[in-house]
Amino acid sequence: MKRICMVSTHGYFDPVPELGRTDTGGQVVFVLELGKALTTYGIKVDIYTRWFDKAKKQIEPVFDCPDVRVIRIHSGEWKFVRKEDIYDVLPKLEKNMIAFIEKNNLDYDIFHGHYVDGGIVAIDVAFHFKKPSFFTAHSLGAWKKARMGGDPIEMEKLYHFKHRIKEEKRVFRSVVAQTATTAIQKELLLLPPPKKKLLKVGFIEF
């Protein structure tokens, strides 16, 4: 395996992210650090995210790890969309991502989606190119819904749990394997043990 495509569509994803902004936190760090770690095995990593700020370049290498690139793909309006509302722009993002990959003659060995939105894009684009897909959920809709207080109707309007859970199940059925970042997630994943592994998150001292 020489080149991996990662997909993390939501948030303000940058080579040096502004942590703490909306939808921009631990997952961004996890994806960047995983990409950097994979390069130590001679693997090149491209991380695809949604392009919504015209001031940003479409392609940015990670400054301390040039074999990892952040690639932005435009879809929808030129404005930020929170992760709970991003589903409507994903079909266009998939179409534009496929066009970008074909135009640049990129050949990925596997597509790795992060969170449900990244998972949706990863499995659909991987299917187009007849390549395997892999998934890291980071969080599960059913688990979050079961533990969230408040009015169920209002929570559904805000978080779109029904659609999220439906899409997560579709991703689970489509990928060849997936990793969990907590022991609870590992138990909840709808895959037999050989196809799911626990990859615990770490920390970075600033």
C-alpha positions as semicolon CSV with decimal commas, in nm:
position;residue;x (nm);y (nm);z (nm)
1;M;0,000;0,000;0,000
2;K;0,150;0,331;-0,109
3;R;-0,124;0,595;-0,099
4;I;-0,427;0,636;0,128
5;C;-0,721;0,870;0,084
6;M;-0,870;0,994;0,410
7;V;-1,199;1,183;0,419
8;S;-1,289;1,421;0,702
9;T;-1,535;1,663;0,549
10;H;-1,665;1,879;0,833
11;G;-1,508;2,151;1,045
12;Y;-1,228;2,397;0,977
13;F;-0,977;2,135;0,864
14;D;-0,631;2,283;0,808
15;P;-0,272;2,156;0,828
16;V;-0,251;2,367;1,144
17;P;-0,613;2,368;1,264
18;E;-0,773;2,636;1,479
19;L;-0,881;2,401;1,754
20;G;-1,193;2,507;1,939
21;R;-1,377;2,645;1,638
22;T;-1,710;2,483;1,551
23;D;-1,670;2,110;1,473
24;T;-1,291;2,146;1,493
25;G;-1,132;1,951;1,774
26;G;-1,001;1,608;1,862
27;Q;-1,103;1,439;1,538
28;V;-0,897;1,682;1,332
29;V;-0,592;1,616;1,548
30;F;-0,653;1,240;1,531
31;V;-0,673;1,240;1,151
32;L;-0,365;1,460;1,105
33;E;-0,153;1,261;1,348
34;L;-0,266;0,929;1,200
35;G;-0,169;1,056;0,856
36;K;0,173;1,162;0,980
37;A;0,228;0,826;1,150
38;L;0,142;0,636;0,833
39;T;0,414;0,819;0,640
40;T;0,675;0,650;0,857
41;Y;0,579;0,330;0,672
42;G;0,640;0,487;0,333
43;I;0,273;0,570;0,275
44;K;0,150;0,896;0,127
45;V;-0,174;1,035;0,267
46;D;-0,422;1,279;0,117
47;I;-0,690;1,414;0,351
48;Y;-1,000;1,542;0,173
49;T;-1,224;1,800;0,336
50;R;-1,495;2,041;0,229
51;W;-1,374;2,367;0,068
52;F;-1,595;2,657;0,177
53;D;-1,346;2,945;0,221
54;K;-1,215;3,099;-0,103
55;A;-0,917;3,240;0,086
56;K;-0,785;2,887;0,140
57;K;-0,574;2,703;-0,116
58;Q;-0,721;2,386;-0,258
59;I;-0,411;2,180;-0,183
60;E;-0,192;2,233;0,124
61;P;0,086;1,999;0,238
62;V;0,131;1,959;0,611
63;F;0,434;2,178;0,676
64;D;0,630;1,929;0,889
65;C;0,521;1,624;0,687
66;P;0,506;1,686;0,310
67;D;0,378;1,334;0,238
68;V;0,049;1,437;0,401
69;R;-0,169;1,681;0,205
70;V;-0,497;1,849;0,289
71;I;-0,712;1,866;-0,025
72;R;-1,026;2,079;-0,025
73;I;-1,323;1,999;-0,246
74;H;-1,594;2,257;-0,301
75;S;-1,964;2,177;-0,267
76;G;-2,266;2,387;-0,183
77;E;-2,242;2,755;-0,100
78;W;-1,915;2,923;-0,006
79;K;-1,990;2,917;0,366
80;F;-1,935;2,697;0,668
81;V;-2,190;2,423;0,732
82;R;-2,205;2,248;1,068
83;K;-2,167;1,871;1,062
84;E;-2,531;1,803;1,147
85;D;-2,641;1,990;0,834
86;I;-2,370;1,878;0,592
87;Y;-2,556;1,582;0,437
88;D;-2,717;1,787;0,158
89;V;-2,381;1,898;0,014
90;L;-2,216;1,554;0,023
91;P;-2,342;1,424;-0,316
92;K;-2,189;1,723;-0,495
93;L;-1,872;1,687;-0,290
94;E;-1,847;1,323;-0,398
95;K;-1,893;1,417;-0,763
96;N;-1,630;1,692;-0,746
97;M;-1,391;1,470;-0,552
98;I;-1,415;1,195;-0,814
99;A;-1,349;1,452;-1,088
100;F;-1,045;1,585;-0,899
101;I;-0,899;1,237;-0,848
102;E;-0,946;1,147;-1,214
103;K;-0,809;1,479;-1,341
104;N;-0,495;1,440;-1,129
105;N;-0,450;1,069;-1,207
106;L;-0,446;0,975;-0,840
107;D;-0,462;0,608;-0,748
108;Y;-0,552;0,530;-0,388
109;D;-0,519;0,186;-0,233
110;I;-0,794;0,246;0,023
111;F;-1,042;0,515;0,124
112;H;-1,068;0,586;0,498
113;G;-1,371;0,784;0,615
114;H;-1,389;0,967;0,947
115;Y;-1,720;1,034;1,126
116;V;-2,046;0,961;0,947
117;D;-2,011;1,234;0,684
118;G;-1,659;1,129;0,591
119;G;-1,772;0,767;0,591
120;I;-2,052;0,841;0,345
121;V;-1,814;1,007;0,102
122;A;-1,544;0,742;0,147
123;I;-1,766;0,444;0,068
124;D;-1,932;0,609;-0,231
125;V;-1,609;0,731;-0,388
126;A;-1,436;0,400;-0,315
127;F;-1,723;0,217;-0,487
128;H;-1,677;0,437;-0,795
129;F;-1,309;0,345;-0,816
130;K;-1,368;-0,020;-0,716
131;K;-1,143;0,014;-0,411
132;P;-1,192;-0,093;-0,048
133;S;-1,312;0,147;0,218
134;F;-1,238;0,173;0,589
135;F;-1,414;0,365;0,867
136;T;-1,348;0,534;1,200
137;A;-1,674;0,659;1,353
138;H;-1,526;0,875;1,633
139;S;-1,884;0,897;1,766
140;L;-2,200;0,691;1,712
141;G;-2,542;0,843;1,655
142;A;-2,741;0,574;1,840
143;W;-2,517;0,599;2,147
144;K;-2,536;0,979;2,151
145;K;-2,914;0,980;2,103
146;A;-2,968;0,735;2,389
147;R;-2,772;0,952;2,630
148;M;-2,892;1,295;2,529
149;G;-3,150;1,472;2,741
150;G;-3,398;1,733;2,630
151;D;-3,709;1,711;2,418
152;P;-3,674;1,423;2,166
153;I;-3,846;1,617;1,888
154;E;-3,621;1,919;1,933
155;M;-3,310;1,699;1,956
156;E;-3,406;1,529;1,630
157;K;-3,448;1,866;1,458
158;L;-3,107;1,977;1,583
159;Y;-2,902;1,658;1,531
160;H;-3,092;1,459;1,262
161;F;-3,031;1,132;1,446
162;K;-3,257;0,918;1,223
163;H;-3,066;1,009;0,909
164;R;-2,730;0,982;1,082
165;I;-2,800;0,636;1,222
166;K;-2,933;0,516;0,886
167;E;-2,618;0,634;0,711
168;E;-2,388;0,491;0,978
169;K;-2,547;0,149;0,927
170;R;-2,493;0,182;0,551
171;V;-2,128;0,267;0,612
172;F;-2,089;-0,029;0,850
173;R;-2,221;-0,266;0,584
174;S;-1,997;-0,124;0,312
175;V;-1,651;-0,108;0,467
176;V;-1,399;-0,390;0,486
177;A;-1,310;-0,299;0,844
178;Q;-1,328;-0,020;1,098
179;T;-1,152;0,106;1,407
180;A;-1,304;0,223;1,733
181;T;-1,148;0,494;1,947
182;T;-1,309;0,375;2,274
183;A;-1,393;0,034;2,421
184;I;-1,765;0,121;2,419
185;Q;-1,753;0,197;2,048
186;K;-1,584;-0,135;1,980
187;E;-1,873;-0,321;2,143
188;L;-2,135;-0,120;1,953
189;L;-1,986;-0,154;1,604
190;L;-2,188;-0,382;1,379
191;L;-1,900;-0,599;1,266
192;P;-1,754;-0,934;1,376
193;P;-1,439;-0,906;1,595
194;P;-1,184;-0,975;1,317
195;K;-1,309;-0,667;1,132
196;K;-1,298;-0,419;1,419
197;K;-1,001;-0,303;1,623
198;L;-0,959;-0,057;1,909
199;L;-0,723;0,230;1,833
200;K;-0,707;0,438;2,147
201;V;-0,664;0,811;2,119
202;G;-0,353;0,969;2,264
203;F;-0,259;1,321;2,359
204;I;-0,010;1,585;2,255
205;E;0,164;1,812;2,502
206;F;0,155;2,174;2,384
